[in-house]
Amino acid sequence: MKTHFYIILSLKTPQGFVDYGHYAFGNDREIARGLFGQLQGSEKIKDSCPLHIDLMETVNDLPVKIKTICCTLDELGTNCKLIAREIFRLKNLEEML
């Protein structure tokens, strides 16, 4: 079984958290963890924090949450830019190899 790593963006609603974004990183654990470690936000999850970012992986085709951070809207914007830039870089490097 191949393991895949991805990031899920979610926001809090009265019914609970709803996923609204998904970034796929492929099967490189080091790249996924390294990028997630650069994201802004707090590992201390509070009920008052409406925006979450989860680092996920698939294990035997089932999703497993590795780590979660909560962030402000400004931090989310910065994080999305960082994620998009890294995915762009990775995908372009793959094509060159």
TIVEXMAR-200705 format. One record per residue (C-alpha): residue number from 0; residue in three letters; x, y, z. Coordinates in steps of 0.2 Angstrom, whole numbers, plus 2048, in hexadecimal, padded with zeros to 3 digits. Each point is the difference from the previous one (the first is absolute). Last residue first. Example, Ala and Ser with C-alpha at 12.3 -4.5 7.8 and 13.67 -1.06 7.14 Angstrom:
2
resi_resn_px_py_pz
1_SER_844_7FB_824
0_ALA_7FA_7EF_803
This chain:
97
resi_resn_px_py_pz
96_LEU_845_84A_7BE
95_MET_7FA_811_7F9
94_GLU_7ED_7FB_802
93_GLU_803_7FB_812
92_LEU_808_811_803
91_ASN_7F1_809_7F9
90_LYS_7F4_7F7_80B
89_LEU_80B_803_810
88_ARG_802_813_7FD
87_PHE_7ED_802_7FC
86_ILE_7FC_7F6_810
85_GLU_80C_80B_80A
84_ARG_7F9_810_7F9
83_ALA_7EE_7FB_803
82_ILE_804_7FA_812
81_LEU_809_810_804
80_LYS_7F2_80B_7F9
79_CYS_7F3_7F6_809
78_ASN_809_802_810
77_THR_801_813_7FF
76_GLY_7EE_801_7FD
75_LEU_7FC_7F4_80E
74_GLU_80B_80B_80C
73_ASP_7F6_80F_7FB
72_LEU_7EF_7F7_803
71_THR_807_7FA_811
70_CYS_806_7EF_803
69_CYS_7FD_7EF_808
68_ILE_80D_7F2_7FE
67_THR_7FD_7ED_7FE
66_LYS_80C_7F1_7FF
65_ILE_801_7EF_7F9
64_LYS_7EE_7FD_7FC
63_VAL_7FD_7EF_7F8
62_PRO_7F6_7FD_7F0
61_LEU_7FC_7ED_7FC
60_ASP_807_7F8_7EF
59_ASN_80B_7F5_80A
58_VAL_808_80F_808
57_THR_7FC_810_7F8
56_GLU_809_810_807
55_MET_7F9_810_807
54_LEU_807_811_806
53_ASP_7F1_80A_806
52_ILE_7FD_813_7FF
51_HIS_7F3_807_80B
50_LEU_7F6_810_7FF
49_PRO_7F3_805_80D
48_CYS_80B_802_810
47_SER_7F4_803_80F
46_ASP_800_7EE_805
45_LYS_813_801_802
44_ILE_80D_7F4_7F8
43_LYS_811_803_806
42_GLU_80B_7FC_7F1
41_SER_7FF_812_7FC
40_GLY_802_808_7EF
39_GLN_80C_804_7F2
38_LEU_806_7F2_7F4
37_GLN_812_7FC_7FF
36_GLY_7FE_7EF_809
35_PHE_7F3_7FB_7F4
34_LEU_80D_802_7F2
33_GLY_80C_7F5_808
32_ARG_7F3_7F3_805
31_ALA_7FA_7FF_7EE
30_ILE_812_800_7F8
29_GLU_806_7F3_80D
28_ARG_7F2_7F4_7FD
27_ASP_801_800_7ED
26_ASN_7F1_7F6_7F9
25_GLY_7F7_80D_7F6
24_PHE_7FE_812_807
23_ALA_7ED_803_7FD
22_TYR_7F8_810_806
21_HIS_7ED_7FF_805
20_GLY_7F4_80F_804
19_TYR_7EF_802_807
18_ASP_7FE_7F3_80D
17_VAL_7F2_804_80C
16_PHE_802_800_813
15_GLY_7F0_7FF_80B
14_GLN_7EE_803_7FE
13_PRO_801_812_806
12_THR_80E_802_7F4
11_LYS_813_7FF_802
10_LEU_80C_801_7F2
9_SER_80A_7F3_7F7
8_LEU_810_7FF_7F6
7_ILE_807_7EF_7FC
6_ILE_812_7FC_7FC
5_TYR_806_7F1_7F7
4_PHE_80C_7F1_801
3_HIS_7FE_7F0_7F7
2_THR_806_7EF_805
1_LYS_800_7F2_7F3
0_MET_7FA_7EF_804
